[in-house]
Amino acid sequence: MADPLSRPFRWRSPGLAWVLLGVCALHAHSMMPYWLFWDNPQFFAPVETISFAFHLLVGLHLWACVAWLSPFLARRYPEQLAPRMVFGQLAVFGIVLLLTIAVYLNVFPLVMGRDVKPGGQFSLVVRAWIIASVIYGWLLLRDHADGQAERASRLLLETDAMATDVDRSELAMLEAQIEPHFLFNTLAHVKRLYRLRDSGAEQVLERLIDYLECALPALRKPDWKVGDELALVELYLNLIAQRFGDRLRYHITAPADARALLFPALTIATLVENAVRHGVGPKAGRGTINVSAVVHEGQLQVEVSDDGVGIREASGKGLGLATVRARLRGFFGQKAQLAVGPRSAGGVIASIRVGAGESRA
């Protein structure tokens, strides 16, 4: 937020021009009866000159109050408008009173050779003070409103920054949870594979090593892309296919432009794991998992579908969809969308919609 002493500096150059214009208008207004109703008014007579000088001095001092006194009071009372208004109005009144005394009790008698009438002097003080008070009050209110708007903008930026930090902290916590989550589930599958097919242990071990070499560093890579995620998904499905055999079929499709986009690691993999555990796994017969990623109208659209047991029986426990939503929100912002629903042909489809190239990583 701008410093209270620097903000009113913008009033100095344009403010001076407005003061001069206002002085001319005020002087013309005060002298209008004289110019209209006198037979031979002299526009540059001494009385007009003194009046113009008085109005000019009042305007210049008012401008000085706005340019220097107002920011000083803003620093002393940054959140309180009332003290700034009271002290500022007292200063304006004091200046008007002192200028009236100086001009009309000292200069006017010397120039005109006579004193000012008491009624006329009182009228000058009241009129000048009312006009100056209204102008100063309006400028102070406007400056206070600008300051409040700047504070609100600053608080909004700080709130957004804090929300981003919270998202990142939550994301780090979820990353710490999701890594062993995948590892333990994979090891459980490997354990079963060893029990069922001892002759294929070496092949399973090789695929497990390939998968772990890709999966474990994934969360720590800042340039993880859709192509990397799909490669990890393929390694995972290859590993799971060792257990399911002919019961599991899968298809992964994505053009080059979609594969080149940044994407949060293990997000698609989580959806694929859910499709295996809660969709195809419990199904009695053969199951198919389809994974696709495509860029359409500036959006990256990712879909993971299966023809498993359906959404009612596929509602598993654990991190699951909450983790995916949190990771998408932390990576792409609040506009990231994840929708999960039943397929018309049976099974479940999970769809991700995010802006292509809108990563906050």
MIMI-394314 format. One record per atom (N, C-alpha, C, O, CB): x negated, y, z negated. Coordinates in steps of 0.05 Angstrom, whole numbers, plus 5000, padded with zeros to 4 digits. Each point is the difference from the previous one (the first is absolute). Glycine has a CB too. Layout:
// residues N
XYZ;...
// end
This chain:
// residues 361
498349765000;501750245000;498250255000;497950004987;505849754989;497250455038;498450255001;499950134973;501949994984;499450075064;496450074947;499750144975;501950244998;500450135021;494849734978;506050194978;501950224998;498850275007;501450185009;501049564957;495050295030;498750255007;499550035030;499850235009;498149774946;501949785059;499550025028;502550015017;499950115022;495949654970;506450134998;502449995015;501150275008;500750045023;500349534954;499250635004;501150265008;498250165018;500950215010;501649784948;495049935048;498450155018;501250035027;499450195014;496649654961;505749985033;501350025026;501850245002;500750095022;499149424982;501050604972;501750245001;498450265005;501250205005;501949564963;494250235031;498550255000;500250155026;500850245000;496149564967;502550075055;500150145026;502950055009;500750235004;494949575008;506049994991;502850055008;501550154979;501850165006;498149435021;499450374947;501450144979;499650305001;501850154995;497749444977;498150495035;499450285002;501750135022;501050224997;494349704986;504949945039;501750105022;502950034992;501350205007;495549595026;504250014953;502850024990;500350224980;502150145000;498449375008;497550544976;500150224980;500350275015;501650164993;495749574974;501050315053;500150255015;502750045014;501150225000;493949755007;506049815004;502650025013;502250064980;501850165004;496749525031;501450184942;501950054979;499950294989;502050124994;497849404994;497750585009;499750274990;501350205019;501450194992;494349684986;503950095048;501250185020;503149984998;501450215001;494649745029;505049814968;502949974998;501150124974;502150135001;497649455026;498950384951;500950114974;499950315001;501850134990;496649464986;499550515035;499750295002;502250125018;501250214994;493949754998;505449915030;502150105018;502749994987;501650185003;495849665036;503149954945;502649984986;500350214979;502150124997;497849395011;497950554977;500250204979;500350285011;501250184987;496049524984;501750355053;500050275011;502350045020;500350225011;494849804983;506549775011;502150025020;502050234994;500750155018;498849364989;501550514968;501950234995;498750275006;501450185010;500849544955;495350315028;498750265005;499850065029;500450225009;497049724949;501949855058;499750045029;502750045013;500150145021;495849584978;506250164990;502650025013;501650254994;501350125017;498849394982;499750584976;501850214991;498650274997;501450214996;501249444980;494850365025;498750274999;500050115028;499949865020;497250004941;503050415040;500250135026;497449985016;500049935023;503350384957;494549745007;497449995013;498049824984;498250114987;502650355033;499649284981;498249824985;497250005012;499750005024;504249724962;494150284997;497349995008;498949724993;499749934977;499650575017;500149355028;499349724995;497349974987;499449794987;503250095053;495750324962;497349984987;499750214979;497850104995;500349725047;504150264946;499950194978;498649874976;499949764999;504450465017;494849944965;498649894977;501649804984;499049804990;498550625007;505249635000;501649824984;500149725013;500049804987;502750594996;497549615045;500049745013;497349864998;499949764997;503650425035;494449974970;497349894998;499649874972;498949784998;499450565035;502649804947;499749904972;501649744997;499149814988;500150664994;503349545028;501749774998;498849765015;500149774989;503950535007;495049755028;498849785015;497549894985;499649754999;502150455044;496749984946;497649914985;500849834976;498849804994;498750605021;504649684971;501049854977;500949725008;499349804988;502150634990;500349565043;500949745009;497749825010;500049764995;504450455017;493649915001;497849855009;498449894977;499149765001;500650525040;499849884939;498649904976;501549784986;498749804991;499250655003;504749585004;501649784987;499849755016;499649784989;503650564993;496949685045;499849765017;497349874998;499949754999;503450465032;494649954969;497349884998;499549874974;498849784999;499650575032;502649774947;499749874974;501749744998;499249814988;499850644992;503349565033;501749765000;498549775016;500049774991;504250525006;494649795025;498549805016;497749894984;499449775001;501950475041;497349944942;497849914983;501049804979;498649814993;499050635015;504849614981;501149824980;500449725012;499449804988;502850594988;498949615049;500549745013;497449865007;499849764997;504550425021;493749974991;497549885009;498149924978;498549815003;502050465038;499649874935;498149944979;501349934973;499249814987;497750505037;505149854968;501249944974;501649745001;499849844981;500550655010;501349475030;501649755002;498349754999;500749824985;502650445042;494549714988;498449764997;498749974973;499649784990;499650245058;500150214939;498849984973;502149894981;499349824984;497750575025;505549704992;502149894983;500649725008;500749844982;501250625012;497949475031;500549725009;497949814987;500749774994;501350405049;495649934954;498049834987;500549984970;499649784988;497050355047;504350084953;500549994971;502549844994;500149864980;497750585015;504349585022;502549864996;500749855025;501950085014;499750284953;497049425039;500549865026;502749885003;501049985022;494249934978;506150014978;502649865002;502350174989;502349925002;495349654993;501850674995;502150164987;500450255017;498250175004;500549664950;503850205057;500650235016;500850244983;499350235007;502249465029;499850274941;501050224984;497850194991;500350245004;503449464981;494150205003;497950184991;498850165024;499350234997;499749464964;500750185061;498950135023;501850225010;499150225007;498649365006;504950374986;502050205009;500050244980;500150235008;502749415014;497250304952;500250214980;497550185001;500350245001;502549464969;494850185028;497650165000;499750155027;499050235000;498849454968;502950195054;499850135026;501950245002;499250215010;499549365010;503850404970;501950225001;499150234982;500450245006;503349445005;495250254966;499050214982;497850165013;499850244997;501549484963;496950135054;497850145013;501150185022;499050225004;497949394986;505050305025;501250165022;501350254988;499750225011;501149375017;500750384951;501350234987;498050204990;500350245003;503649464984;493950195000;498050184990;498650155022;499450244997;499949454966;500250185060;498750145022;501850215011;499150235006;498449355005;505150364993;501950205010;500150244981;500150235009;502649415014;497450314951;500250224981;497550175000;500250245000;502749474971;494750165030;497550155000;499850165026;499050234999;498949424972;502850245051;499950155026;501950235000;499450215011;499249375012;503850384965;501950234999;498950224983;500250245008;503649444997;495050254973;498850214983;497750145014;499850244999;501549504960;497050105054;497750125014;500850185023;498950215004;498449394982;504650315030;500750145024;501950244994;499550225009;499949365017;502750364959;502150214998;499750174975;501450214998;501649485026;495450244957;499450184977;497450145003;499550194984;503249514988;495650225046;497450135003;499650115029;499450235003;498749464961;502250135056;499550095027;502250185010;499550215013;497949374996;505150354987;502250155010;500050294990;500350185017;502449394985;497050494973;499950284991;497750155013;500450245006;501749634951;495650015047;497850145012;500550075029;499350225009;497649544960;504450065046;500550055028;502550185004;499950185016;498149374994;504150404975;502550145005;500350254983;501650185006;500449395005;496450454967;500250244983;502449994982;500750214989;497050045046;503649524961;502249974982;500149714990;498849825011;503850555013;498949604954;500349734989;502349855013;501850115012;496450064944;501749575041;502149835010;502350004980;499650004976;497149715049;505750294986;502449994982;500049734986;499449805011;503250515020;498249694943;500049754985;501849795013;499249765001;500050504958;503149825051;501749805013;498849885025;500249765005;503750494978;494749925033;498749905023;497749814994;499649805013;501750625010;497249654956;497849834991;501049724991;498849805007;498650614980;504749594997;501249754991;501049835023;499649765001;501750464956;500049925062;501049865024;497749875016;500349785010;503650544992;493949825000;497749895014;498949754987;499449805013;499550665002;500849564958;498949774985;501849755004;499149785005;498850544962;504849725028;501849785002;500149885027;499949755003;502850464961;497549965057;500249895027;497549865008;500149785011;503050595001;494649754983;497549875007;499649744985;499049805011;499050654999;502749554964;499649754984;501849785010;499249775001;499450514960;504049785044;501949805009;499049875026;500049755003;503850504975;495449925041;499249895026;497449834997;499849785011;502350625012;496049714962;497549854996;500549754984;498749795006;498750644995;504449584980;500649764984;501249785017;499349764997;501350534963;501349795057;501349805017;498049875020;499949765003;504450504993;494049915016;498049905019;498049814986;499549785010;501050645017;498549674950;498149834985;501349744991;498849795002;498850624983;504949605005;501349764991;500549815023;499649754997;502650514968;498549845059;500449825023;497449875008;500049765006;503950535009;494049874986;497449895008;499049794980;498849805007;500150635017;501649634950;499149814979;501649745002;498849784998;500050604972;503849645035;501649755003;499249845024;499949764999;503950484979;495649905044;499149865024;497349874995;499649775009;502950565020;495749814958;497449884994;500249764981;498749805004;499250645003;504049584974;500449784981;501249765015;499349774995;501450564967;501149725056;501249785016;497949875017;500049755003;504450494997;493849925012;497849885016;498349824983;499149795008;501050605023;499349714944;498349854982;501349744992;498749794998;499450634986;504649595011;501449754992;500049805024;499749764996;503250514972;497449845056;500049825023;497249875004;499849765006;503750525016;494449874973;497349895001;499649794979;498849795005;499550645014;502749624957;499749804978;501649755007;499049784995;500450594971;503049675045;501549765008;498649845021;500049754999;504250504990;494649895031;498549855021;497649854988;499449785008;502150565026;497249804947;497749874987;500849754984;498749795002;499050664996;504549584987;501049774985;500849775018;499649774993;501950554971;499849755059;500849805018;497649855011;500049755002;504050525010;493849884995;497649875010;498749824978;499149785006;500250615026;500749724943;498949844979;501649754994;498949794995;499350634985;504549615022;501749774996;499549795021;499949764995;503650534984;496349805047;499449815021;497349864996;499849765005;502950535026;495349874960;497449884995;500149794978;498849795002;499050635014;503749654962;500349814978;501549755009;499349784992;500750604976;502149665049;501549775009;498249825018;500249764998;504150515000;494049865018;498249845016;498049854983;499449775005;501050565031;498649804942;498249864982;501449774986;498849794996;498750644997;505049614999;501549784988;500449775019;499749774993;502750564978;498349745054;500349795020;497449855004;500049755003;503550525020;494349884977;497449865004;499349834976;499049785003;499550605025;502249714948;499549844976;501749755000;499049784995;499850634979;503849625033;501749775002;499149815022;500149754997;503750524986;495249855039;499049835022;497649844991;499749775007;502050575026;496549794952;497649864990;500849774982;498949785001;498450645003;504749634979;500949794982;501349775016;499549774994;501350574969;500849735057;501249795016;498049845016;500249765003;503950525000;493849865006;497949875014;498649794982;499249795009;500250625020;500249674946;498749824981;501849764995;499049784994;498650604984;505049655024;501849784996;500349825024;500249764998;502350524969;497749855057;500649855024;497749825009;500549795012;502650585001;494449714981;497849845009;500049724987;499949805014;497450624992;502849554967;500249734989;502649875007;500249755000;496950394963;505050025042;502649885007;499749835025;500949775001;501550634978;496349725042;499649845024;498049774996;500449785010;500550645016;497049644959;498049794996;501249764986;499549775008;497050584989;505049694981;501049784985;502149845016;500049754999;499350514959;502349885058;501949855017;498649845021;500849775006;502650594986;494549755019;498549855020;498649764988;500049785012;499350645014;499649624951;498749774986;502049784993;499449765001;497150554981;505949785011;502149804994;500649835025;500449764999;501650544966;498249845058;500449855025;497749825007;500449775008;502450615009;494849714978;497649845006;500049754982;499349785008;498150635006;503449634961;500149774981;501949795010;499449765000;499650554962;503349785048;501949815011;498949865025;500449765005;503450524977;494849885035;498949895024;497949784994;499949805014;501050645009;497549614957;498049804993;501449744990;499149785006;497750594981;505449664999;501449764991;501449855023;500149755000;500650484956;500349925064;501549875021;498249905023;500549795011;503350514977;494149855018;498449935023;497150034994;498750195007;505049965024;495249654956;497250014992;498150005024;497950124999;503449654959;499550105064;498349995023;499650275013;498050045015;503649504993;500250654988;499850275012;498950204980;500350245005;503449655025;495050024949;499150194979;498050205011;500250244993;500649414973;497350265050;498050195010;501250215018;499350244998;497449395000;505150295019;501350195018;501650214984;500050245005;500349415031;501150254943;501550184983;498250194985;500550244998;503049414996;494250244997;498150174985;498950225018;499750234992;499249384979;500550325054;498950205019;502150225005;499350245000;497949405021;505350284983;502050215004;500550164975;500650245002;501649465032;497650184943;500350154975;497750204998;500550234992;501849384986;495350315028;497850194999;500350235019;499650234994;497449394992;503950315039;500550215019;502250204990;499750245003;499149445034;503250214951;502250174990;499050174977;500550245000;502849425013;495250234968;499150154977;497950215009;500050224989;500849394981;497650335049;498050205010;501450245012;499050225000;497849415009;505650325002;501550225012;501850144979;500350245001;499649525043;501350084938;502050114982;498850154976;501050224993;501949415020;495050274975;498950124976;499050285004;500550174983;498349375002;499750525037;499150285003;502150185012;499650245002;495949585004;506850075001;502050165015;500950254985;500150225012;501549365009;499050404953;501050224985;497950224996;500750234994;502449464983;494450255027;497950194996;499150135026;498250174999;500349574961;502750195062;499250115026;501750245006;502549975003;495949585013;500550694987;501750245005;501050015029;502050145005;495450104961;501349615052;500850015028;501549755009;499749915023;496450384986;505449594973;501549765006;502250065020;501550204996;497549614958;501250045067;501950055022;502149785002;499749794988;496750475036;505649794993;502049805005;498849755011;500849784993;502650585015;494749675010;498649775012;498649834979;500149765001;499350505040;499449874939;498749854978;502149854984;499549774993;496850575005;505949794997;502149884984;501249755015;500549804987;500550654992;499449585047;501149785015;498049775002;500849765000;502050565026;494649744975;498049795000;500049854973;499749765000;497550515032;503249884947;500249884973;502549824998;499949784989;497650614991;504749715031;502549855000;499649745016;500949794991;501850635005;495949595026;499649765016;498349804985;500549765000;499850515042;497649824944;498449824983;501749884978;499749764994;496250525016;505849884978;501749894979;501949795011;500349794988;499450654988;501649625046;501949805011;498549755010;501149784999;501950605014;494649654998;498549775007;499449824976;500249765001;497750505036;501649874941;499449854975;502649864990;499949774992;496450564996;505949825013;502549884990;501049785019;501249814991;500050634987;498249595048;500849805019;498849734995;501049795008;499650575025;497149634953;498749754992;501849844982;500049755000;495550465005;506149934979;501849864982;502649925014;501049784997;497050474964;503149955054;502749965012;499949825025;501949875006;499450574975;496449565032;499849845025;501950115021;500050245005;498749364968;502850225039;501850085022;502450154990;501650115016;496949505009;501950414949;502350144989;499750305003;502050154998;498749484969;496950475037;499650295001;499050085028;498049895010;501050124941;502450185061;499150125025;500050304995;501650114985;500249515044;496450524984;499950294997;499150135026;498649885016;500450074935;501850305052;499350165023;499250284990;501550124984;501649625047;494750364978;499050274993;499650165026;498449925017;499449914940;503650395046;499850175024;499650294992;501450104982;501549575044;495250464987;499650294995;498250105022;497949895005;502650064945;500250275064;498350125020;497650144987;499950034976;504150025055;494250034986;497550124991;500550264985;498650064980;499049735058;504350384971;500450264987;501149964971;499350164983;501650055062;500749594951;500949954973;497849884982;499950074977;504749865041;493849904993;497849884985;497950204991;498649954980;502249635045;499050644989;497950204994;500850194977;498350164991;500349815056;503950024943;500950194980;499249914972;499949764994;503950365035;495650084954;499449944972;502549894985;502250085006;494250284994;503149464981;502349874986;499049904974;497749914997;504549975047;499550124935;499249904974;499549705000;501749855011;500850524967;495349545011;499349725001;501949834984;501150094979;494250045027;505249635003;501649794987;502950074998;501549884985;494550004989;504950325041;502950075000;501649815018;501949884991;496850605001;500549505033;501349805017;499649724989;501849835002;497650475038;498249654949;499449744990;501949934977;500749764997;494550295016;505650144971;501949954978;502749915011;501249824990;496450524981;503349805050;502649935012;499849725013;501949844998;499150645011;496749455003;499749745012;500049794978;501249785003;496250415035;501249874939;500049804978;502849964989;500749774994;494650374995;506350075009;502749974991;501649825020;501649844991;498250614986;499749595049;501449845020;499349714997;501749825004;498450575027;497449554962;499149734996;501249884975;501149785000;494650325025;504050044953;500749904974;503049974996;501049804989;494950404993;505650005028;502950014994;501849955024;502449964997;496550364968;499949675059;501649955024;499549735013;501749834999;498350665008;497649495005;499449755014;499349774981;500749775005;497650515033;500449784940;499249794981;502349844990;499849755001;496550544986;505849835003;502349844989;501749875022;501749834994;498350474967;499649775064;501649905022;499449705005;497649924999;502650545022;501849394984;499649715004;498649945026;498349825001;505850094972;496650235049;498849945026;497850195008;498750124983;505749695030;495350215013;497950175011;500850304997;502350075003;496449575029;499250524962;500550294997;498150165017;497849925006;503950004948;499250325053;498350185017;499850274987;502050114989;499549645052;496150374959;499550274991;499050165023;498149935013;500949914940;502350395051;499250195022;499050254987;501350124983;502149685049;494350294977;498850254990;499550185024;498749915020;499249864940;503050475040;499650185023;499550294989;500950084979;502149635050;495450434987;499450284994;500050155027;498749925019;498649974939;504150345043;500250155025;500350294993;501250074979;500949545045;496950574993;500450294997;502250085019;499849965024;495350114963;507050065001;502250085016;500950284991;500850044977;500749485030;498550675012;500850284994;498650124976;501350124983;503249775037;492950074979;498450124979;500249854973;498950104980;501850325043;500649354976;500149854976;498849725003;500349875021;503950384967;494449664991;499149735000;502149834987;500950054978;494350105018;505749645019;502149824991;498849724997;499149885019;504550405004;496549634953;499049734993;502349834991;501750084984;493750105003;504849575024;502249824992;498849734993;498349895015;505050365014;497749644949;499349724992;502749864997;501650074982;494050064995;504849665039;502649864999;499549704997;497949905009;504350465018;499749514961;499949704998;502849895004;502050154997;494049874972;504249735037;502649865003;500349804977;501049785004;498950285046;499350034926;500149834977;502749984987;502150025013;493250094980;504749864980;502549944986;501850244997;502349974992;495349684984;501450595029;501750244999;499450174976;498449934982;505149815041;497850494976;499350204981;500949944971;498650084982;501650255055;501949524960;500949944973;498149824985;499350044977;505450015039;494449754998;498149814987;497150105002;498349894988;504949745023;496450585005;497350095004;499250234981;498050135004;502449735043;501350204933;499450224982;498249904978;500949934978;503650285032;492949804996;498149904980;499350214980;500950225001;497349475033;500150234947;499150184979;497150085005;498849915020;504349874947;495950405016;497250095003;499850275012;502050165000;496749375005;498950545005;499650275011;501650045025;501650195001;493849804981;504349845039;501650005023;500650275013;498250155005;503749464976;500750445023;500850245015;499450264985;499450205013;504249525008;496550284953;499350244985;497150085005;499550245003;503949634961;494949945038;497250065006;499750125028;498550195004;500149434966;502850265049;499850105028;501050285001;498850175013;501949375005;501650524970;501150275000;498150204987;499550225010;505149594989;494250114979;498150184986;497650055017;499050235001;502649604955;497449975057;497650045017;500650175025;498450175007;499949394977;504050405027;500850165023;500450294992;499150195014;503149425007;499150444956;500450274990;497350144994;499750235006;504849634975;493749995007;497450124993;498350055025;498350185000;501949594957;500350085064;498350035024;501250195020;498650165013;499949384980;504250465011;501350165021;501850224988;500950175016;498949435013;500750404945;501850204989;502849904998;500649765005;496550595014;504749834972;502849924994;501649925025;502149884997;497750424963;499349775064;501549945024;499749715009;501549905017;497950574996;498749384975;499749725007;502449844993;501250044978;493950015015;505849785024;502449844996;499549705001;498449915017;504350475003;498549484962;499949715000;502949904997;501350064980;493949935000;505749865039;502749894999;499949695002;498549905017;503450525003;499649454963;500149715000;502949915002;501750104984;494049874988;504949855046;502749915003;500249735014;497949905010;503550584992;501049415000;500349745013;499950035031;500850205011;502049644950;496149955052;500149995029;502749885009;501249844986;493850115015;505950145022;502549895010;499949705006;502049864998;498950595022;496749464987;499749715006;499149844976;499449765002;499450375045;501250004930;499149864975;497250084992;498450075017;504649564995;496550374963;497450094990;500050294991;502150114995;495849555035;499850454969;499650274989;498250165019;498249885013;502449964940;499950425050;498250175015;499350244982;501750134988;500449735056;495350204955;498950234985;498950205021;498349925016;500749804942;501950535041;499250205020;498650244985;501050104981;502849765050;494050224980;498550234990;500150215022;499449955023;497649774947;503650535021;500050235019;498350224987;500750104979;503949785040;493250194994;498350224990;499250175024;499949905023;498449824938;501050535034;499050175021;497249915010;498249964984;504550424997;497149595045;497449925011;497950224995;500550235010;501849485025;495650234952;497950204995;500550184976;498750204998;500449785050;502849954935;500750174977;498849904974;501050074978;503250055045;493749734978;498849894976;498950224983;498850195011;500149395014;501450404948;498950194981;497449904988;498950124982;505750045008;494449615020;497649894989;497650175007;497749934993;504349615010;
// end
